[in-house]
Amino acid sequence: MRYVALGDSYTIGTSVVETERWPDQLVAGLEPEVPIELVANLGVNGYASADLIRDEMPVLAGLRPDIVTLLIGVNDVVQGVAPRTYAANVEAILGGLLALMPASRIVTVATPDYTVTPAGSDYGDPRQQHDAIVAANEVMSRLAAKRGIGFVDIFDLSLRAADDRSLVAHDGLHPSGAQYALWVARILPVVAALIGR
């Protein structure tokens, strides 16, 4: 199975080592029962949905993925992208993915709540940004469901970082490998079921 991960800092694993990134932990958890290879992690720190469309989607077909994960939205919130624009971009991304593979080989993942981290308030009013992340997740969940695409909600797991700083990376903002492990415990069964584990 050729696996490609699309996204932003949460996918590329800003501030954690490669083996702690959640796509890498996902592959490690699936093997050896499921022969799967992370052929590309296209996540880029700071990317919003429009950046993903511009830079990540064009190279996807050439990677010949059998399964794709998508996590995008936090930088749309931070940059103040209009909700309708974000929704239109998500529709474009999902449509592009469905042109390459069936819905059963696509998994979308919720955006975590960075506002509970020590550095969270550096990126906007925490209450407003929290609400905007909730709204973005609703958009991703709804548009994915409309197309028969799986959505894994890890938002509640990210909230644990408010009381457990071991779930925050050394930069005070991004998830730690320990938090990503919690995500993978929830994502892995969904992926395994889709690829017939």
C-alpha positions, 0 to 999 in steps of 0.5 A: 500500500502506497500512503501519502499524507497531505497537510500542514505542520501537524502532518509534517510533525513540526518540533518532533522527530520523524518517527514521532510524526503521526503518519509515521506512527500510523505506518509503524502501527499497521506493519507488519500485518498490513504492508504499507509504505509512507511514500511521501509526507507532503505536509508543510509548516504554515500551509493553509488549504489554498497552499495545499491545493497549489503545491501538494495536489499537483504532485499527488497523482505521480506518487500513485497513492493507494491511500491518502490522509488529509489534515488541513485547516488551522492556518486558514483559521490563523490567517483569517480565511473566510469560512466559505473560502475554506469550505470551497477549498476543502470541496476542491481538495476532496474532489481532486482526491476522488478523481484519483481514488475511491472514497474508501481510500481517503481519511480526513482528520480533524484539526486540533485545538492549539489554543490550549497550549502555552504559546496558543495565545500568540496566534489570536484570541484563544476563544475566537480561534477555538470557535473557528477551529470547531467550525472548520472541523464541522466543515471538513466532517460534513463535506467528507461525510457527504462524499462517503469519506471517513473523518477521524475526530481527534479534537478532544484529544488535543484538549488534554494538552491544557492539563498535560504538558507532556502532550505539547512539543518543546516549542510550546505550540505543536503536539508532542509525539505522545499526543500524536500517539493518542491520535494514532490510536484513534486513526489506526482502526479506521485506516485498518478497516478501510484497507482490509486489515 
